[in-house]
Amino acid sequence: MSRIIFVSVLAAALLTGCGESQARSLNGNWKSSDGTFLAQVQNNRITINLHVEDTTGLYWRGTFTGKGREIKSYANRKALENAIFGSEDRTKVFVVKGHEIRFHFSINGVDKVVSLRRSH
């Protein structure tokens, strides 16, 4: 009888998605380890500012739907049209892995994967 209970509990855990795959809120403040990228996520909206020396400017502002490993964000083109550091992308894919949000950043032909971690 105990084996049946164990199998039932294991099956329930696998079906509900425990551990890293479990959906969690991305709401909060995030930043890159070097402090160049500062992000705020709130209610399926993400804003990322690029901080260079004494200047901070908008890099990305967009909305997204769903939760999962890959989240597609749609740019707020109106907010980005006059942003000096603003991305020209219409969409951006954010990858949620562990306790990080990653995205591709590109400038002057140089590509980089940026990792953001929750800041406190």
C-alpha positions, -999 to 999 in steps of 0.1 A, spaced: 0 0 0 28 25 8 43 20 -27 11 31 -43 10 63 -21 46 70 -30 40 67 -67 9 89 -64 28 116 -46 57 114 -72 32 116 -101 15 146 -86 48 164 -80 58 158 -117 25 169 -130 24 202 -110 60 210 -119 82 213 -89 116 229 -86 131 252 -113 103 246 -138 76 258 -114 61 292 -125 72 321 -102 67 358 -103 93 378 -121 80 410 -105 108 431 -89 141 448 -96 169 431 -115 204 441 -125 235 428 -143 265 418 -122 284 449 -135 255 472 -129 252 483 -166 217 470 -170 190 478 -144 155 463 -149 121 465 -133 94 439 -139 59 446 -128 26 430 -140 39 416 -173 57 448 -182 95 451 -183 117 482 -184 154 480 -188 177 510 -184 213 510 -196 237 528 -172 270 540 -186 293 562 -165 271 591 -153 243 585 -178 213 562 -175 189 558 -204 160 536 -215 171 505 -234 139 485 -234 102 489 -224 77 462 -233 50 439 -223 49 401 -223 24 373 -217 27 339 -202 52 323 -180 78 298 -188 114 294 -198 113 317 -229 92 349 -227 86 370 -257 83 408 -250 67 433 -274 84 467 -275 66 499 -266 78 517 -297 64 551 -286 85 550 -254 116 538 -273 115 561 -304 135 589 -287 156 569 -263 193 574 -270 201 539 -258 168 524 -270 167 491 -287 153 491 -323 140 455 -319 102 451 -321 103 420 -300 128 405 -275 131 370 -261 139 368 -224 151 334 -211 144 326 -175 169 301 -161 173 295 -125 174 328 -107 184 348 -139 167 365 -168 189 365 -199 186 384 -232 207 392 -262 221 427 -264 238 440 -296 255 473 -304 278 482 -333 280 446 -345 289 432 -311 265 407 -295 264 399 -258 241 378 -236 232 398 -206 222 380 -174 201 398 -148 197 387 -112 171 399 -88 184 428 -67 172 436 -31 
